[in-house]
Structures are given as C-alpha cells and as structure tokens.
Amino acid sequence: MKKIISVSAIAIALGLSGFAQAQNEQIVFSTPNLAMPFEVHMQRTAVKAAKELGVNLQVLDGQGSSPKQAADLENAITRGAQGFVVSPNDVNAVSSAVTDIQDAKLPVVTLDRSVKTEKAVPHFGANNYKGGQAIADYVKTKFPDGAAIILLTGQPGSSSNIERTQGIRDSLKAGGSKYHIVADQTGNWMRSEGMRIVESVFPSLPKRPQVILSANDDMALGAIEALQGQGLKPGDVMVTGFDAVPEALARVRDGWLAVTADQRPGYAVTTALTQLTNNIRSKAPITGADYQPTMITKDNLNDAERIGEAGK
C-alpha cells in the first residue's frame, strides 16, 4: 500500500522556511462545486494541509456557478486575502477575477483545473490530456480489432473536461475508424446523468456497445448502475472512469470498472498549498506540478492514493 503523503515532508522537500511556526496567513481555496465527491475530497485535504502549515484557509464553494465563483474571488481580494488556490468552474469565465488577483500582486495558483489568462498561472494537477489518452489507449489494447463506444463527457467549459476528452478523442482517432463512438453526450460529471444517458441510449442502439468510456468516476458509477438494472454482469460491457475515488476503486476490485485514472489529488493539494505558503513567507518561486496520472486496474489497485478508503 502506498504511504500517505505528509504535508510536513512536502514542506521540508520544498524548503519551506519557518514551517514550524504558525504565521496564520490568510489563504483562499476556491472550489467549483462541493456537490461533487472529488471536490469534497480536495477540500478536506486542503483543510488538513492548511492546519499543518499554520495558515488560515477560507473555503469558497462556487456551487457550479462561474459568476458566483468570480464574485467570491473579487470579494476575497477586498477582504485582504494573501494568497489564492483556485479550481475554476470554467476555463474562461473566472479569468477576469484571476487577472484581478494578479494585478493586486497577490500569489494565485490553479488546482486540478486551469484558467485562461494573459499572464500564466502556476498549475498543480495531473495532466488531463495525457490521462485521457492513456485511458483510450487502454481500451485499444483490450479491443485491438475495434469497438463501439459510448462516450460520457463532463461539464462543458471546464479545462479538465476539455483536456481529457481531447486526449480520448485523439487516441481513438489514431486507432482508426474501427473505434466508433456510437453515442457522445455530456453527463456534467454527475452520477445520475451517467445512469440516465446509458438507460436512454442503450435501447436506441442496434447492438450492445463494447465500451462505456467516462470522463470521470461518478458518471461511470451511474453507467454501472444502469447496466446492473438491465441484468448485465461485470465485463459484459467495459466501463472506464477517471479520478480513482474510493467507490470506483471498489468497483475495480469487483470487476465492474476496468480502469480509472489516479490524479493523486492529495499530492496536488498539499504541494500547491505548501508552495503558495512558501511564496507568501519567503518569496520563493511557485513552480507548479504537472504529472502523468496513474492508470489503476486490478493489477495495481493497491497503488491508488485513496485505496485505504475503498473498503475490503
């Protein structure tokens, strides 16, 4: 089993000066939507990391609304926040607020999802494009002669959806026309939508597709529920996910989910907060962290960052 990443260890590795002394810097963590389990995990990890770092962390929930998230960030500037970790709801819609943070000479980083601004913003998170490619490459290795595929995409406008689905499409295109997307719909990252789409699409297809390729785990879990409702068994249709949340890891174990991508969110959150705090305290540069997600299957299930939460 993987060792749990220690915030203290990351801080030492990054050379954080004065780590032992709590200086109570005011840092804002702006999340797109705490209705999503993945974002809840990021928020909980951020709170724990902030406590270890000795900073005051204010969590702002965008509630799936880009205008709300932008307004929250503008208000935080006025209230005197000293640093910002932003996971933008939309790649463009919160750009002006992030630019205002930069114009105020305050440090800002993005987490998991990136933002389009004139001046680059340091980013922390797994490479979603490469992750999408790797998931589709896995499908191709399992179906070398081709496959009919249902593609479940995430929230339009979010960088994670744009990048993941582009990686998926590029990989499938490179495999040739034998990889045919028979249905391509957005489930907005939601489990209920993944279930609804599969339930509505299946009756309209001339034959059962071989693969349901989902841009996140929640939609994949919904798709699995739909397959179970139709009396299918694990493996009758390959289902793939992305995020390696605990329930998805359990479904990998029991055979319902073939593969998911582990973004190591704990590592991303703690590294982002540590570098940001280091910058506030000692003006150390913020370098960001861009890394390849780990493909998790039955063969390496114990390598998943959150396997300890997946039960037995």
C-alpha positions, 0 to 999 in steps of 0.5 A: 500500500502506498504511504500517505503523503505528509504535508510536513515532508512536502514542506521540508522537500520544498524548503519551506522556511519557518514551517514550524511556526504558525504565521496564520496567513490568510489563504483562499481555496476556491472550489467549483462545486462541493456537490461533487465527491472529488471536490469534497475530497480536495477540500478536506485535504486542503483543510488538513494541509492548511492546519499543518502549515499554520495558515488560515484557509477560507473555503469558497464553494462556487456551487457550479456557478462561474459568476458566483465563483468570480464574485467570491474571488473579487470579494476575497481580494477586498477582504485582504486575502494573501494568497489564492488556490483556485479550481475554476468552474470554467476555463474562461469565465473566472479569468477576469477575477484571476487577472484581478488577483494578479494585478493586486500582486497577490500569489494565485495558483490553479488546482486540478483545473486551469484558467485562461489568462494573459499572464500564466498561472502556476498549475498543480494537477495531473495532466488531463490530456495525457490521462485521457489518452492513456485511458483510450489507449487502454481500451485499444489494447483490450479491443485491438480489432475495434469497438463501439463506444459510448462516450460520457463527457463532463461539464462543458467549459471546464479545462479538465473536461476539455483536456481529457476528452481531447486526449480520448478523442485523439487516441481513438482517432489514431486507432482508426475508424474501427473505434466508433463512438456510437453515442457522445453526450455530456453527463456534467460529471454527475452520477445520475446523468451517467445512469440516465444517458446509458438507460436512454441510449442503450435501447436506441442502439442496434447492438450492445456497445463494447465500451462505456468510456467516462470522463470521470468516476461518478458518471461511470458509477451511474453507467454501472448502475444502469447496466446492473438494472438491465441484468448485465454482469461485470465485463459484459460491457467495459466501463472506464472512469477517471479520478480513482475515488474510493467507490470506483476503486471498489468497483475495480476490485469487483470487476465492474470498472476496468480502469480509472485514472489516479490524479493523486489529488492529495499530492496536488493539494498539499504541494500547491498549498505548501508552495503558495505558503512558501511564496507568501513567507519567503518569496520563493518561486511557485513552480507548479506540478504537472504529472502523468496520472496513474492508470489503476486496474486490478493489477495495481489497485493497491497503488491508488492514493485513496485505496485505504478508503475503498473498503475490503 
